[in-house]
Amino acid sequence: MRIEDYALIGDMHTAALVGRDGSIDWLCLPRFDSPACFAALLDGPSAGRWLLAPAGGGRATSRGYREGTLILETTWDGPGGSVRVVDFMPPRGEAPDVVRIVEGVRGRVEMTMELVLRFDYGHDVPWLRYEPGVLAAVAGGDATWLRTPVELCPDADRHRTTASFTVGEGQRVPFALTWQQSWLPRPEPVDPPEALADTERLWREWARRCGYQGDYDEAVRTSLLTLKALTYAPTGGLVAAATTSLPEQLGGPRNWDYRYCWLRDASFTLQAMMTAGYDAEARAWREWLLRAVAGHPADLQIMYTVEGGRRIAEWTADWLSGYEGSQPVRVGNAASGQFQLDVYGETLDCLHLARRSGLAIDDEAWDVQNALMNYLEGIWDRPDNGLWETRGPRRQFVHSKVLAWVAADRMIQAVEAFGRDGPVGRWRALRERIHQDVCAHGYDAERNTFTQYYGSTGLDAALLLIPRLGFLPPDDPRVVGTVDAIARDLVHDGLVLRYQAEDQEIDGLPGGEGTFLACSFWLADALAATGRRRRATELFERLLGLRNDVGLLSEEYDTVHHRQVGNFPQAYSHVSVINSATVLSGRFRPGRPRHQAG
């Protein structure tokens, strides 16, 4: 099944992917980065799945979310009748639940259910026990209970459970799967109709708070719901995606675990939330950020767990064949230990945006920012792994230096515009020194473009952010030249590559990847900023057309095979939908350009 054939349900602690065939092929319990109990997405049915569909099988006729909610309704129409499956995860109470309700719409339809539970990413086969109306499964620390009025049939040899039943017009047949740590008491069962009402109420109340007013309202609201679904409610942390190891190149090794929180997403996410009037979510994300980065500045990481944890060891689940044979399947992310200079600027830019947007920041938070800035003063000229977490040699990446400039600039603005105390004269001198260094070593005057790193001839889509960040104004000839160079040399079939990934000296990996969707949105923003609004609008609307039938986007798009690739759904892509819609609606306020000549 293609990546875009999946839809998302979740409870703001974790999320599941539901295919067009009625199979839940991915679910981690109890939270986003926990081991999967359904991992068919990365192998096949034997790695765990939950199928609920007409006995004849096949793809659904139609599906969609109830308006303003993350309640998925999937419908099959056939000669004998029509049936709908309603999938959702209720608000988290005592334990996580997945509820599926089969509704007869017309005639009578024969249905089938197959439940294959496999804990620890398909590795652990549980022991199954059958009680009246309940299936209990346990293996190690994991336990689940499936409750349904339908008679369940065990298959001891294959360690799976099946059911066959008929649903008629007006009938409703519920299924509720509950997880708990195996040593704790069995949770109280949910009442499916009541849980459905609670879930609908929660999502619709949240959706009604949306204050976005501008063009592309439907796309913005869908992306906001997606971001909310990818938020870990207890801490406010936003995971980059709900999955691990969906490939950036089909059959290739560029398979990463994105179930963590990246600092690079911070300012973009805050901008998106504030634009839509979700101040509470913006505040929770800022507070997560402040807790995560607290500590010695030298220990600042590019990513953290949803709780703000720092240890994200990477290993491979070698027993899984990978999505369409794409190996290895990785759990954890070794890039968490990389040195990326840009995270200092991204953190300080996020907190600057919070100040500018009226989110109060206390003295303790200012102390943290001062510590980060003081440390950055001594390391800004070091080579790093860059925004894209390259696993090749460290370089003097231009985008990283621009973000070091951003850090100094935002601290200066905190003093000048918001009355904070700090060595503003020293910071001004540093800001000027970084700016001159970037313009002297990161700009190719002969080609009239900034380059990926000092001395390079290559390009980097992150350079499109230069005007947005305020490093140079959009009408600066160097900015226009850079946008033109990227539009000419990094675009494949109208969409933008991050960089030329075939150059193994950059990232240390073989093969290429798809076009990066966030970068394509950045190009639309840059085209609009440089006066090419019609081209910007055309590109933006084409990107919206790449969304799947329920409005979701992955990380990348394969322009050869015309399909989504990379982890799914991708927060960065959906943040970019919101921010680009804001730009094209004329509501975006970029960072103030501080230099004209450099």
PyMOL commands that set and color helices and strands:
alter all, ss='L'
color gray80, all
select helices_A, chain A and resi 3-5+40-42+45-47+119-122+192-208+217-229+263-275+279-293+297-299+323-325+334-337+342-356+363-379+398-418+424-441+461-469+477-489+504-507+517-529+533-544+571-584
alter helices_A, ss='H'
color red, helices_A
select strands_A, chain A and resi 6-10+15-19+23-28+36-38+49-54+62-65+72-78+81-88+97-116+127-131+134-139+142-147+153-155+160-168+172-181+231-232+237-238+261-262+303-304+315-316+330-331+443-444+449-450+491-492+495-496+515-516+556-558+563-565
alter strands_A, ss='S'
color yellow, strands_A
deselect
rebuild
show_as cartoon
